[in-house]
Amino acid sequence: MTTSDMKRTIETPVLIVGAGPVGMGLAIDLAWRGHASLIIEQEPVRTGDIVLAKATGINSRSMELLRRWGISQRMASVGALRDVPRTTFYCTALNGKVLGSEPRPSTTNLPLPSYSPERPSSLPQYLADPVLIDALGKTGLAETLYRHRFVSLEQNDRGVTAQVVNLETGEEVVIRSRYLVGCDGAGSSVRRHLGIQFPGPKLGESVSAMVRIPDFFSHAKVGRGVRYMFIDTGGT
């Protein structure tokens, strides 16, 4: 990876747009294969530094990838609610009536599947990302530029030239690479710039909130689980 201050140009074999789990996972896998990469991320802090309500499930195939990179045991050890049954309760309230349930064992007691050497795990992104960031740094083949936003790209038979802006200084940066990978989510700027459509209906909108409840299960009289669906005459 070389940088020219005069031209404000960065050269890298692979440019990855987005430093979420997918972008970091790709960079780690490239490094595992001996290839360098550069990640750009528009957010001001590393993913995981801000606690957000996001998905927690890591399936067996993902755990296999983590195993390849040598971090599956570490990822499993920092998992949240490992000893809590993965049960979903359909109820009127935490201390109300149970209308139904989907019992599932905890990740600790989950039997090893016949199709994989790894069992699924449960780990919210704010706990998983620091493990990936640490593994990424240890490769010595990847770098992440935070507060850098992808603007546009041009490609030819020699590779891709991306226009990027440093959100801290407003400076424009040119990044040249053999390959560019868009790992910037469902609303991907890379996808939109390439004119790739998002087929199907528009994604719905939802609101997430993180609430800390000390000794939560003393209030959950309906039972110990990881998901509670509240139902009344108006629906779920």
ROVOMI-407585 format. One record per residue (C-alpha): x, y, z; residue number from 1. Coordinates in pm, 1 decimal. Each point is the difference from the previous one (the first is absolute). Layout:
! residues N
+----------+----------+----------+-----+
|       px |       py |       pz | seq |
+----------+----------+----------+-----+
|        X |        Y |        Z | NUM |
...
+----------+----------+----------+-----+
This chain:
! residues 236
+----------+----------+----------+-----+
|       px |       py |       pz | seq |
+----------+----------+----------+-----+
|      0.0 |      0.0 |      0.0 |   1 |
|    164.0 |    323.5 |   -111.9 |   2 |
|   -103.9 |    361.8 |     42.0 |   3 |
|    102.4 |    305.8 |   -200.5 |   4 |
|    -51.7 |    323.3 |    196.5 |   5 |
|     53.8 |    213.2 |   -308.0 |   6 |
|   -285.8 |   -160.6 |   -194.7 |   7 |
|   -192.3 |    -98.0 |    311.0 |   8 |
|    -28.0 |   -342.7 |   -155.5 |   9 |
|    -10.0 |   -332.2 |    180.6 |  10 |
|     68.8 |   -328.4 |   -174.4 |  11 |
|   -117.4 |   -332.6 |    135.3 |  12 |
|    -72.6 |   -342.1 |   -152.8 |  13 |
|   -355.9 |     -5.8 |    139.2 |  14 |
|   -216.2 |    289.0 |    120.0 |  15 |
|   -284.9 |    -97.9 |    231.7 |  16 |
|   -278.0 |    251.9 |     63.4 |  17 |
|   -151.9 |    -59.4 |    343.5 |  18 |
|    164.1 |   -111.9 |    327.0 |  19 |
|   -287.6 |   -207.1 |    135.5 |  20 |
|     27.3 |   -375.2 |     62.4 |  21 |
|    -17.4 |    -79.4 |   -372.4 |  22 |
|    270.0 |    248.2 |    -98.2 |  23 |
|    229.6 |    -99.7 |    285.3 |  24 |
|    -64.1 |   -368.2 |    -61.4 |  25 |
|     94.8 |     40.1 |   -365.6 |  26 |
|    322.3 |    183.0 |     91.4 |  27 |
|     92.8 |   -271.1 |    251.8 |  28 |
|    -65.4 |   -274.8 |   -253.4 |  29 |
|    204.4 |    181.0 |   -265.7 |  30 |
|    284.5 |     34.0 |    248.2 |  31 |
|    -30.7 |   -370.2 |     85.8 |  32 |
|     63.4 |    -60.8 |   -370.1 |  33 |
|    292.3 |    243.5 |     -6.4 |  34 |
|   -171.7 |    299.6 |   -160.8 |  35 |
|      7.9 |    358.5 |    129.0 |  36 |
|   -305.4 |    225.1 |      9.4 |  37 |
|   -121.2 |    341.1 |    110.1 |  38 |
|   -337.7 |     65.1 |    164.0 |  39 |
|   -172.7 |    337.1 |      3.7 |  40 |
|   -277.4 |     75.9 |    247.9 |  41 |
|   -200.7 |    320.9 |     23.3 |  42 |
|    -85.3 |    -34.4 |    368.0 |  43 |
|    220.6 |    191.0 |    247.8 |  44 |
|     62.8 |   -295.3 |    230.6 |  45 |
|     58.1 |   -369.5 |    -33.8 |  46 |
|   -307.6 |   -212.6 |    -24.8 |  47 |
|    -55.3 |   -148.0 |    342.4 |  48 |
|    105.6 |    312.0 |    188.7 |  49 |
|   -363.4 |    111.8 |     11.3 |  50 |
|   -248.1 |   -244.9 |    151.7 |  51 |
|   -284.3 |    -45.8 |   -247.4 |  52 |
|   -282.9 |   -252.4 |    -16.8 |  53 |
|     95.6 |   -223.0 |   -292.5 |  54 |
|    -18.1 |   -365.0 |    -97.3 |  55 |
|    162.4 |   -258.2 |    227.5 |  56 |
|     -7.5 |   -332.0 |   -185.9 |  57 |
|    316.7 |   -151.7 |   -147.6 |  58 |
|    -74.0 |   -316.3 |   -195.4 |  59 |
|    222.2 |   -305.0 |    -36.4 |  60 |
|    140.0 |    103.5 |   -337.2 |  61 |
|    109.3 |    336.8 |    139.7 |  62 |
|    156.1 |   -178.3 |    297.1 |  63 |
|    190.7 |   -218.8 |   -248.1 |  64 |
|    148.0 |    314.1 |   -156.6 |  65 |
|     94.4 |    128.4 |    344.4 |  66 |
|    160.0 |   -337.6 |     70.4 |  67 |
|    208.5 |     32.2 |   -318.3 |  68 |
|    125.1 |    338.4 |    120.6 |  69 |
|     79.2 |   -140.3 |    344.5 |  70 |
|   -255.1 |    202.7 |    197.2 |  71 |
|   -306.5 |   -225.4 |     31.4 |  72 |
|     74.6 |    -98.0 |    361.9 |  73 |
|     58.3 |    360.3 |    100.3 |  74 |
|   -320.2 |    107.4 |   -171.5 |  75 |
|   -196.9 |   -272.7 |    175.8 |  76 |
|    153.4 |     84.7 |    338.1 |  77 |
|   -120.9 |    361.4 |     -5.8 |  78 |
|   -348.6 |    -95.6 |   -114.9 |  79 |
|   -294.7 |    157.1 |    179.2 |  80 |
|   -261.6 |   -206.7 |    187.6 |  81 |
|    184.2 |   -322.2 |    -82.9 |  82 |
|   -170.7 |   -190.0 |    282.3 |  83 |
|   -350.2 |    140.1 |    -56.2 |  84 |
|   -244.3 |   -218.1 |   -198.5 |  85 |
|    -51.2 |    137.6 |   -352.8 |  86 |
|   -375.3 |    -24.0 |     57.1 |  87 |
|   -254.4 |    239.5 |   -149.0 |  88 |
|   -305.5 |     73.2 |    215.7 |  89 |
|   -329.2 |    129.1 |   -139.2 |  90 |
|   -165.7 |    166.8 |    296.3 |  91 |
|   -219.7 |    284.5 |    117.9 |  92 |
|    276.4 |    143.6 |    222.3 |  93 |
|    321.1 |   -107.1 |    171.4 |  94 |
|   -210.1 |    -93.2 |    303.8 |  95 |
|   -314.5 |    -79.3 |   -198.1 |  96 |
|   -141.0 |   -303.5 |   -178.3 |  97 |
|    202.6 |   -220.2 |   -234.6 |  98 |
|   -189.0 |    -57.3 |   -325.1 |  99 |
|    268.7 |   -219.1 |   -149.5 | 100 |
|    373.1 |    -52.6 |    -17.3 | 101 |
|    276.5 |   -134.2 |   -222.0 | 102 |
|    239.5 |   -180.9 |    234.3 | 103 |
|    364.4 |     -9.9 |   -104.3 | 104 |
|    309.4 |    -92.8 |    203.0 | 105 |
|    262.4 |    255.7 |     93.4 | 106 |
|    304.1 |     32.1 |   -224.4 | 107 |
|    204.7 |   -169.8 |    273.5 | 108 |
|   -230.2 |   -303.9 |     -7.6 | 109 |
|    -60.8 |      3.5 |   -374.0 | 110 |
|    109.2 |   -333.6 |   -147.9 | 111 |
|    266.7 |      4.0 |   -268.2 | 112 |
|   -177.5 |    -18.0 |   -337.7 | 113 |
|     62.7 |   -299.8 |   -222.7 | 114 |
|     93.6 |    226.5 |   -292.2 | 115 |
|    267.3 |    215.1 |    165.4 | 116 |
|    285.6 |     -9.4 |    252.5 | 117 |
|   -134.6 |    323.9 |    148.7 | 118 |
|   -324.2 |     68.9 |    186.0 | 119 |
|   -185.8 |    328.7 |    -50.5 | 120 |
|     76.6 |    278.9 |    244.0 | 121 |
|   -171.0 |    310.9 |    130.2 | 122 |
|    195.0 |    323.0 |      6.2 | 123 |
|   -126.4 |    356.7 |    -47.0 | 124 |
|    196.9 |    205.3 |   -249.2 | 125 |
|    139.8 |    238.9 |    260.1 | 126 |
|    178.4 |   -297.5 |    159.3 | 127 |
|     91.1 |   -179.4 |   -323.5 | 128 |
|    152.7 |    296.7 |   -182.1 | 129 |
|    284.9 |     60.8 |    248.8 | 130 |
|    108.8 |   -362.7 |    -47.2 | 131 |
|      6.1 |     52.2 |   -377.6 | 132 |
|    182.1 |    333.4 |     33.6 | 133 |
|    269.0 |   -163.2 |    215.4 | 134 |
|     40.3 |   -290.4 |   -243.0 | 135 |
|     16.4 |    243.2 |   -290.3 | 136 |
|    278.4 |    200.3 |    162.5 | 137 |
|    206.1 |   -311.3 |     64.5 | 138 |
|      4.3 |    -95.3 |   -369.6 | 139 |
|    236.2 |    283.6 |    -91.2 | 140 |
|   -160.6 |      6.9 |   -344.3 | 141 |
|   -301.4 |    223.6 |     52.2 | 142 |
|    -62.1 |    362.5 |     89.9 | 143 |
|   -320.5 |    187.4 |     82.1 | 144 |
|    -62.1 |    368.4 |    -70.8 | 145 |
|   -286.2 |    132.1 |    211.5 | 146 |
|   -197.9 |    313.5 |    -89.7 | 147 |
|     61.1 |    -64.4 |   -369.8 | 148 |
|   -302.8 |    -15.3 |   -230.7 | 149 |
|    -20.5 |   -163.0 |   -341.5 | 150 |
|   -115.6 |    245.8 |   -267.2 | 151 |
|     41.9 |   -161.3 |   -342.5 | 152 |
|    206.6 |   -242.1 |   -204.7 | 153 |
|    134.4 |    -54.0 |   -347.7 | 154 |
|    129.6 |   -331.5 |   -126.5 | 155 |
|    196.9 |   -128.1 |   -296.4 | 156 |
|    196.5 |   -310.2 |    -89.4 | 157 |
|    274.4 |     97.9 |    248.2 | 158 |
|   -222.2 |     39.6 |    305.3 | 159 |
|   -215.9 |    250.5 |    186.4 | 160 |
|     54.0 |    363.8 |     94.0 | 161 |
|   -219.3 |    115.8 |    286.4 | 162 |
|    -68.2 |    354.7 |    107.8 | 163 |
|    -18.2 |     25.5 |    379.8 | 164 |
|    -45.9 |    295.6 |    233.2 | 165 |
|    159.0 |     40.8 |    342.1 | 166 |
|   -295.0 |    111.9 |    213.4 | 167 |
|    229.7 |    151.9 |    263.2 | 168 |
|    186.3 |    234.2 |   -236.1 | 169 |
|   -216.4 |     10.5 |   -312.7 | 170 |
|    299.4 |   -109.0 |   -206.6 | 171 |
|    -58.0 |   -218.1 |   -303.8 | 172 |
|    200.5 |   -318.9 |    -20.6 | 173 |
|     56.3 |   -222.6 |   -302.0 | 174 |
|     31.1 |   -372.4 |     70.7 | 175 |
|    117.2 |   -229.7 |   -276.8 | 176 |
|    -50.2 |   -373.1 |     31.6 | 177 |
|    -25.4 |   -315.3 |   -204.9 | 178 |
|   -331.1 |    -80.0 |    163.0 | 179 |
|   -265.3 |    195.7 |    188.8 | 180 |
|   -255.0 |   -176.5 |    220.6 | 181 |
|   -316.8 |    162.6 |    130.3 | 182 |
|    -64.1 |   -119.5 |    356.6 | 183 |
|   -204.2 |    305.2 |     91.2 | 184 |
|   -336.2 |   -154.6 |     81.2 | 185 |
|   -345.1 |    -10.9 |   -152.3 | 186 |
|     15.1 |    366.8 |   -102.2 | 187 |
|    342.3 |    -51.3 |   -159.9 | 188 |
|    142.3 |    308.5 |   -172.0 | 189 |
|    218.7 |   -229.3 |   -209.6 | 190 |
|   -303.2 |   -194.2 |   -120.2 | 191 |
|   -190.8 |    316.2 |    -86.6 | 192 |
|    297.2 |    149.4 |   -184.5 | 193 |
|     27.1 |   -314.0 |   -212.0 | 194 |
|   -370.4 |     20.7 |    -82.6 | 195 |
|    -78.2 |   -334.3 |    161.8 | 196 |
|   -366.2 |     -7.4 |     98.3 | 197 |
|   -138.5 |   -123.4 |    330.7 | 198 |
|   -284.4 |   -226.4 |   -114.9 | 199 |
|   -308.0 |    -73.0 |    201.1 | 200 |
|   -209.0 |    214.1 |    233.8 | 201 |
|    149.1 |    284.7 |    198.1 | 202 |
|    152.1 |   -106.4 |    328.1 | 203 |
|   -213.8 |     78.4 |    301.0 | 204 |
|    104.1 |    238.3 |    273.3 | 205 |
|     33.0 |    -74.0 |    367.9 | 206 |
|    126.0 |    159.7 |    320.0 | 207 |
|    245.4 |   -168.2 |    235.1 | 208 |
|     77.2 |    100.3 |    357.1 | 209 |
|    252.9 |   -130.1 |    250.8 | 210 |
|   -143.0 |    -27.8 |    351.4 | 211 |
|    200.3 |   -118.2 |    301.0 | 212 |
|   -209.5 |   -190.9 |    255.1 | 213 |
|    188.0 |   -125.1 |    308.2 | 214 |
|    -89.9 |   -357.6 |     96.5 | 215 |
|   -223.5 |    -24.0 |   -306.2 | 216 |
|   -113.2 |   -358.2 |     49.6 | 217 |
|   -147.6 |     74.5 |    341.7 | 218 |
|   -256.6 |    206.3 |   -192.7 | 219 |
|    -49.2 |   -252.8 |   -280.7 | 220 |
|   -241.7 |   -226.0 |    184.0 | 221 |
|   -103.0 |   -173.0 |   -322.8 | 222 |
|    341.1 |   -170.1 |    -18.7 | 223 |
|    362.5 |     34.8 |   -100.8 | 224 |
|     52.9 |     68.5 |   -368.2 | 225 |
|    161.6 |    239.2 |   -246.0 | 226 |
|   -307.2 |    125.4 |   -187.3 | 227 |
|   -338.1 |    115.2 |    126.9 | 228 |
|   -280.2 |     78.2 |   -244.0 | 229 |
|   -279.8 |    198.0 |    165.1 | 230 |
|   -348.6 |    -69.2 |   -133.6 | 231 |
|   -334.2 |    165.0 |     75.4 | 232 |
|   -327.2 |     50.4 |   -184.6 | 233 |
|    176.6 |    237.0 |   -239.7 | 234 |
|    254.6 |   -259.1 |   -108.6 | 235 |
|    369.6 |    -52.7 |     66.7 | 236 |
+----------+----------+----------+-----+
